[in-house]
Amino acid sequence: MFSIFDTSEELAQSDIDTAVLPLGSVEPKGPHLPLGLDLILANRFAKDFCSGKAVYLLPVFPFSSAMETRGFKGAIALRQQTLWDVLNDIASVLARHDFKRFIVLDFSNYNWITKHCVRELNLNRELIQSVWVNPKQFAKEAAAADLLPDFGGGAIETSLALALDEKLVQPPLENFDADLPREMIDYEGFAKVAPKGFWGKPTLASADLGRTFYSVMLEKTHVFVDYALGLFQEGASIGRHEVDEIWWPQENIPGVEGGGLDWHHTLASVAEADPELVIIPTAATEQHSPSQPLSTDYLRALELSRLLADELCAYLLPALPIVTSWGHIRFRGSIPIGAMTARRVLEDIAASLVAGGFKKAVIVNTHGGNWVVKPTMIEINEKYKGFKLISTGDILSYRGQMPVEQLHACEVEASFVQAYYPKSFKADRVVDYSPMCTAAAFDLVGIGGVSPQGVWGYPSRGTAEKGRKDLASDVADAAAYIKGIFS
């Protein structure tokens, strides 16, 4: 298995031709389960499913098209068109990088458009052999009748949470059955049908049931994926990739845990805390030279936003691991989405926050190519007069056209990786190089057009000590700026 904790160079030197995208969600699961349970489950399941296989595991995309759930504080819902565009953009980039197969592991209860998108990728565009599967459905099919229904937060999801970590489940547990057809959620919205944000029988859940469900999900997903790939080509299956150790930093990726309020918490916890401020981290999955992982910006977003959220007593959303990074498209493993797709994602996040009653939000951006964030932020502020969206400083202000010595995969980023994710830093592959040209090269030929190995600076100068000092300074500066703006 290759993942975003490896380098673009390592992926390019492999013969991997299958990519796996897990889809999570931040949607209501009742007063007893985390809003981000699907995200937590997607992260763990995807790692287990991909272990030992010849695949490129992409970061979990954290948000679903759970439009039915808008209005619950802390929940995030994308429009169907937005998720459609995200999937199509990712598929197009994978095909460009000679990936032949695209497997989508979907853990949301509300991503109705995903199946249609995969169908059209296969039958209309014929772009990449695509497989969609929702592993939780296998658990529901295996569940005894008395454990149903589970339309979110019921016995099945609660059992899975108990199996993953009993601390994810907050007592006391109660049952709720609306005694209505499931499609009433489509007509009325989840809040009207199930005011506490769950529909099922969590009192019947157990960790043993959860372990059984999880095993069924893994087994049935393997069988289904092999069956699907076999339809494309008789006898086809995912190849093996033997490694001595799977490097997966921190079991809680994609979300660094801390003392603050975030998507690991329940609807009830978020409502009780009633935070004024939301942190929206934006990053990228892109090449960072032969020595740094594809996830460098993403990992920095996780660390920076967690510390900042704790400092400001804010509600922390999961980081967007994929936004716009077209300047790195020549390098395998870089996964950008279109600027207008990224724009719609941010617009939908803002609309969800407004519907949940939030008044203030901050974008914490750690990727230099997310230019669309600035105009999108301006228009969101024009649209919602009672809601204010700012960023940590003048986000991506005009760089000018003079030569720049250090810009990407340089000393600062090398220092961060060495300080916080040292196993992902390849010290024996460090390359120093500066094209000493204008940053406008990104607009013209991308970084690959001026730096064949994707380096723009001097990563050899990086140290773990510098990385720790840099992050502490960034947190302090950002916190002071945000307090100043809102005061």
N, C-alpha and C positions, 0 to 999 in steps of 0.2 A: 504494500500500500504506500502510495505517495500522498502527501497532503500539503496544505499551505505552510506547514512548518519545515518543509524542504525548500530548496532553492530552485529557481527557474532552470538553471544549468543542469541540475540533477534530473529534473523532469524531462528536459530536452534530450538528454543522453539515454533515456529509457525508451522502451518500445511500448509504453503504456498507451492504449487507445480507447480506454473506457473511463468516463468521468461520472461521479456520483454526487448529486446535489440533495442534501436533506432540507426539508422545509419545516420550520417550526411555526410558532404563533405566540402572540401575547393577547390572550383572549380569556374571558371569564371561565373559571372552573369552580365557582362557588366560594363560600367563606372558608373552606378547609384546604384548598389546593393552590399552588402558585399560579399566577397569571401566565407565567412562562413555562408551565409543565411540558407542553408540546416541544418547546425549544430544548429543554433539558433532556427529554426523552429522545428527540431527534439526534442530539449530539452523541449520547451514549450508544444508541442503537446503530447509528451510522458507523461509528468506530468499530463496534463488534461485527457488523455485517461486512465491512471492508477489510478487516484484519486478515492478512495473508493473501489477499487478492491483488491481481495486477490492475489496480484502479488508481485514479486521482480523486481523492476525496476533497470536495470543495467545502468551504465554510457553510455552516447552517445559515440559510436565509431566514431572518428571525420573524418576519411578519406575514400574516395570512390575509386572505380576502374575506375576513369575518365581518362583513358589513352589518349582518344581523345583530351584532353585539355592540355596536356603537352606542355610547352613552354611559357605559360603565367606566368609572374613573380608573385610569391606568391601562385600559385595553386599547389596542391599536388595530385598525382595519384598513386594508387597501381596497381600492376599487378593483373589479374584475379585470378591467383593461390594463391597470397598472401591473398586476401580477402576470398577466399575459405577456406584456412587453418585457418584463424582467426575464421570464423563461425564454422567450424568443431571442433576446439579446445574448443571453448566456449560451444558448444552443448555437447561435451563429459564430460566436467567438471560438467555441470548442471545435466546430467544423473547420474553421480557418486554421486551427492548430493541428489538424489531422487527427482529431479524435473521431472515432467511428460510432461510438455508442454513448448514450446519455441516459443515466438511470436517475429518476426522481423519486426519492423516499419522502412521502407526504404525510405529516403527522397532524395536520389541522383537521377539524371537523367541518370546515366551511370552504375549502378551496375547490369549489365546484368547477372552476374554469380550467384547472390543471389537466384534467383528463382530455378535455377538448383540445387544449394546446398541444399535448403530446400526439394526439391523433392527427392533427394537421401537420405537425413536423414530419410525421411518417408518411402520410398519404397525399398531402397537397404539396408541401415544399420538398419532400424527400431529402431533407437537409442532413439529418443524422438519425441513426436508428435509436429511437427513444422509447423508454419503458417507464410507465407511471405505476406506482403501487402505494397504497396506504396500509402499512402494517397493522395498525390498530383494528382495521376491519377483520383481519384474521382472528384477533382476540374476541371480537364481538360474535363472530360466527361460531367460535368454540365455547362461548359462555352458556351456562345453563339459563333456561328461560326466566328463572326467578331473579337473576341478576340484572335483567333488562327492565326498562330501557336505560341506556346511557347516552344521552345527548350532550354530555359535557359534565364532568365532575361526579359521575356515577360510580358504580361498583368496580367497573373495569379500569377506568383511569385512576381511581383511588388505590386500587390494588397494585397497579403498575408503579405508582408513586411510592407506596410502602415498600415494594421490592427494591426500588432504586435507593431510597433513603427514607427511613421512617420519619425523619425530622421534616420532610416535605409536607406531611399531613398534620393539620392543626385541628385538634378536637375542640368542642364536641361535634360529633357527626350527626346529621339528621337526613332523612330521606325526603324527596319531593317528586311527585308524579302529577303532572298537569292534567292527566286524563283527557288529552287532546291529541289529534294527529300531529306528527312531528312537523309537518309543513306549516303549522300555525306560526312557527318561528319565522318562516319566510314572509308570511303575510303581516304579522304584527310586530316582529322584532323580539329578540330573546328577553329583553327586560320586562315586557308586558306578559309574556308567557311564564317566565321563570324569574321573578324579581330578585332572587338571591344569586342568580348567575349560574345555576346548575340544575340538572334534570336527571335524576337517577336515584340509586340506593347505595350510597357510600357506606352505610352501616354494615353492609354485607361484605365489605372488602376485607382482604387479608394479604399479608406479604407472601404467603404460600401461593395464593391464587395469582398474585402478580408475577411471581417467578414462573409459574406454569404458563400464563399468558405470554410472557416475554419469550419463553422458549418456543411456543407455538408461532409467534410472530417471526422470529428468526428463521425457523425451519420453513414455514410457508413462504416467506419472502424469497429465500434462496430458491425454492422449487419454482415459484412463479417467474422469477427473473430468468432462470435457466430455460423455462418453457418459452418465455417471450423471445429470448435471444435465439432459441432454436427455430422459431418461425421465420426469423430473418435469414438464418443460415442453418441448415440441418446439422445438428450436433454441436452448435456453438455454445460456449459458456465462458464465464469469466476465468481467465488464467490465474495461476498462482504466482505470488511474489513473496519469496521467502526472505525474511530479515531476522537478524538476531534479536532485535528489540524494536518495538514500535515506539517512536518518540512522540509523545502526546503530552505537552506540558500542562500540568494542573488538570485534575479531573473535572474542575468546574468550568473549563473553557467551553463555550464562548461567553464567559462572564465572570470577571474576577470578583469573588465574594468579599464583602466588607460589612461594616456595621450599619450602612445606610439602607435606605428604602429603594427597592428595585423590583424587577419582574420575577424575582424569586419569591416575592411576598404575595399574599392573597388579596382578593378584592376587599375583604373586610379590613385588612391591615392598611391598605392604601387609603380607603375611605376614612378610617379612624385617624390616621396621621394627617390627612388632608393637606398635602404639601402644596406650596405655592408655585414652586419652580420645577421644571423638567429639564433633564440633560439629554440631548440627542447627539450621540457620538457618530461621526461619519469618517470612513477610512477608505481602504482599497485593498484588493488582492492583486498584487503586481510584482514583477521582478524587482529584486533589490541586489543585483550583482551576484557573482558566484559565491559570495561569503555570507549573505543574509537571506532569511526566508522570505517567501512570497507574502507572508502575513505580517511583515514588519510594521506597516502603518496600522493595520488592524490591531495588533497586539499593543501598540502604543496608545491607540484609542481606548482600549480596555483599561489599561493602567491609569492613564491620565483622567479619564472620565470618572472612574471609580473614586479616586482621591478627591476630585473636584466635587462630586456629588456629596461625599461625606462632609467635606468642608462647608458646603452651602446648604446642607440638610435638604437636598433635592431628591426628586424621584428620578432614578436612572433607567433609561431605556436600553435595550441591547444595542450594541454597536452595529451599524450597517457595514458589513465586510466588503461589499461590492458596490461601487458607485461609478465614477467615470475616471478612467486612467488610460486613455487611448494613446498617450505618448509612449506606452510600453508594449503596444500590441504586437511588435515583432518577436517578443519573447514568450516562449511557451509557458503556459500556466497562468499568465496574466488574464484576469477576467473582468473586463470593463462592461458596463451597460451604457446605453445611449444617454446623452445629456437630458433629453426630454423624458426618458424613462425615469432617470434619477429625480428629475423635477417633480414628476407625478408622485413618486414615492414620498418625497418630503411634503408635498401638498396634502397627501392622504394622512400622513402622520399628524400634521398640524390640525386637520379637520377632526381627527379622532380626539386629540387633546382638547380642542375647543368643546366638542360634544361631551367630554368627560368633566368639563368645568374648570380646566386649567386656564390660567391667565398669563403665565410667563414661561418661556422656554429658551434654552441656550443650545446652539449648535457647537459642539466641540469637534473641530475638523483637524485631522492629522495627515491629510493627503493633499499635495500641492496641485493636483489636477482637477479638483472638484470646483471648477470655476462656476458651474451652474448654480451652486448653492447660494451665491451672493444675490443674483437677480431674483431667484426663487424666494429668498428670505424677504426681499423688498416687497414683492407682490403679495406674499402672505400677510405682511403687516398692513398693506393697503386693504386687503380683503376683510380681515378680522380686526375691527377697531378696538375691541375690548381685550385683545390678545396681543402680547408683544413677544416677538421672536428676535433674539440677538445672537451674536457669535462671540467667541473669545478673541476680541480685537477686530481690526479691520480685515475681515477674512479675504485672503487672496487678492489683496490690493495690487494695482498695476505694477509689474516688476521693472518696467523700462526695457530698453534694448541695448544696454551696455553689457559687455562680457561679464559672465558670472563664474567665479572660481569653483564654488562648491554648491551643489544643488540636490543631489540624489545619491542614496547609498553611501553617504559620506561619513565624516567623523561623528556627527551627532547621532545618526541612526545606528552606526556600528557600536557606539558607546551604549545606546539603549539596549540593543540585543544582548551585548555582553553582560550588562547589569541584571537583566530580568529574564532572559531566555537563553542562557549561555550554551545550552545543548544545540540550539539552532544556529549558532554562529560557527562558520567554517573558517577557522583561523588560517588553515593551510591554503585557502583559496582567495585570500585578500588581494585585491588589485587596486592600486592607486592610479587614477587617471582624471585629468580635467581637460575638456576640449577648449576651455577658455573662450566660449562663445556666448551669444545671447540666449536667454531662456526661451526666446521665440522659436528656437530650433524644435521645441516640442510641438509647435503648431505646424511646422513645415515638414520635418522628416522624422519626428519622434526622437527619443534619446538614442535609439539604435542607429540613427543616421549620423550621429556625431560621436558616439561611444559604443563600439561593437560589443562590449561586455556589460553595458548598462550601468557604468560607474561614472559619477560626476563629482569627484572630490577625492578625499584622502582617508579612507576608512582605517588605514594602518595607524592613524593617530588616535583612534578611539580607545577608550578604557572603560571598564565597569564603573570606576569611581566617577568619571565624567558623566556617565549615563545616569547615575543616581542623583548627582547634583543638578543636571539639566532638568530632570523630571520634577524635582522638588521646586526648582525655580519656575518652571512652566506652570505648575499648580498654583504657586503663590501669586504669580503675575495675573493669571486668568481669574482667580478668585477676587483679587483686588479690582480688576477691570469690571467684572460683572457686578460686584457690589456698588461700584461707583456709578455705573450706567443706571441701575435700577433705583438707586437712591436719588 
